[in-house]
Amino acid sequence: MTSKQLRVSPDKNGDRRVHKPWATRDSAHTETKQEAIETARQIAKNQWLEMLVQNLDGKIWFRNSYGNDPFPPEN
């Protein structure tokens, strides 16, 4: 876990929460996965964060980085 992440995770009710892993409050809370992804993408672009989207089972489904990535990537 890094301080430059933004996650889209399911909550207990089946809704989606957009949050930073270390934060005590959610950045956003939506009813659908698509709404959460769109909201998280906007936040991640504005704050140069890596966005991780989790499935209902908690596995990472999708990730994208909007930060200052080195090119070519370091191994």
Contact map, one row per residue, 1 for C-alpha under 8 A:
111010000000000000001000000000000000000000000000000000000000000000000000000
111110000000000000000000000000000000000000000000000000000000000000000000000
111110000000000000011100000000000000000000000000000000000000000000000000000
011111000000000000000000000000000000000000000001110000000000000000000000000
111111100000000000011000000000000000000000000000111100000000000000000000000
000111110000000001111000000000000000000100010000111100000000000000000000000
000011111000000011111000000000000000000100000000001111000000000000000000000
000001111100000111100000000000000001100100000000001111000000000000000000000
000000111110000111100000000000000000000000000000000011110100000000000000000
000000011111111110000000000000000000000000000000000001110100000000000000000
000000001111111110000000000000000000000000000000000000000000000000000000000
000000000111111000000000000000000000000000000000000000000000000000000000000
000000000111111000000000000000000000000000000000000000000000000000000000000
000000000111111100000000000000100000000000000000000000000000000000000000000
000000000111111110000000000011111000000000000000000000000000000000000000000
000000011110011111000000000011111001000000000000000000000000000000000000000
000000111110001111100000011111000001000000000000000000000000000000000000000
000001111000000111110000011110000001001100000000000000000000000000000000000
000001111000000011111010111100000000000000000000000000000000000000000000000
001011100000000001111110011000000000000000000000000000000000000000000000000
101011100000000000111110000000000000000000000000000000000000000000000000000
001000000000000000011111000000000000000000000000000000000000000000000000000
000000000000000000111111110000000000000000000000000000000000000000000000000
000000000000000000000111110000000000000000000000000000000000000000000000000
000000000000000000100011111000000000000000000000000000000000000000000000000
000000000000000011110011111110000000000000000000000000000000000000000000000
000000000000000011110000111110000000000000000000000000000000000000000000000
000000000000000011100000011111000001001000000000000000000000000000000000000
000000000000001111000000011111100001000000000000000000000000000000000000000
000000000000001110000000000111111011000000000000000000000000000000000000000
000000000000011100000000000011111011000000000000000000000000000000000000000
000000000000001100000000000001111111000000000000000000000000000000000000000
000000000000001100000000000001111111100000000000000000000000000000000000000
000000000000000000000000000000011111110000000000000000000000000000000000000
000000000000000000000000000001111111111000000000000000000000000000000000000
000000010000000111000000000111111111111100000000000000000000000000000000000
000000010000000000000000000000001111111110000000000010000000000000000000000
000000000000000000000000000000000111111111000000000000000000000000000000000
000000000000000001000000000100000011111111100000000000000000000000000000000
000001110000000001000000000000000001111111110000001000000000000000000000000
000000000000000000000000000000000000111111111000001000000000000000000000000
000000000000000000000000000000000000011111111100000000000000000000000000000
000000000000000000000000000000000000001111111110100000000000000000000000000
000001000000000000000000000000000000000111111111111000000000000011000000000
000000000000000000000000000000000000000011111111100000000000000001100000000
000000000000000000000000000000000000000001111111000000000000000000000000000
000000000000000000000000000000000000000000111111100000000000000000100000000
000100000000000000000000000000000000000000011111110000000000000011110000000
000111000000000000000000000000000000000000111011111000000000000011100000000
000111000000000000000000000000000000000000010001111100000000001111100000000
000011110000000000000000000000000000000110010000111110000000001111000000000
000011110000000000000000000000000000000000000000011111000001111100000000000
000000111000000000000000000000000000100000000000001111100001111000000000000
000000111100000000000000000000000000000000000000000111111111110000000000000
000000001100000000000000000000000000000000000000000011111111100000000000000
000000001100000000000000000000000000000000000000000001111110000000000000000
000000000000000000000000000000000000000000000000000001111110000000000000000
000000001100000000000000000000000000000000000000000001111111000000000000000
000000000000000000000000000000000000000000000000000001111111100000000000000
000000000000000000000000000000000000000000000000000111100111111000000000000
000000000000000000000000000000000000000000000000000111100011111000000000000
000000000000000000000000000000000000000000000000000111000001111100000000000
000000000000000000000000000000000000000000000000011110000001111110000000000
000000000000000000000000000000000000000000000000011100000000011111000000000
000000000000000000000000000000000000000000010001111000000000001111101000000
000000000000000000000000000000000000000000011001111000000000000111111000000
000000000000000000000000000000000000000000001011110000000000000011111000000
000000000000000000000000000000000000000000000001000000000000000001111100000
000000000000000000000000000000000000000000000000000000000000000011111110100
000000000000000000000000000000000000000000000000000000000000000000011111110
000000000000000000000000000000000000000000000000000000000000000000001111110
000000000000000000000000000000000000000000000000000000000000000000000111110
000000000000000000000000000000000000000000000000000000000000000000001111111
000000000000000000000000000000000000000000000000000000000000000000000111111
000000000000000000000000000000000000000000000000000000000000000000000000111
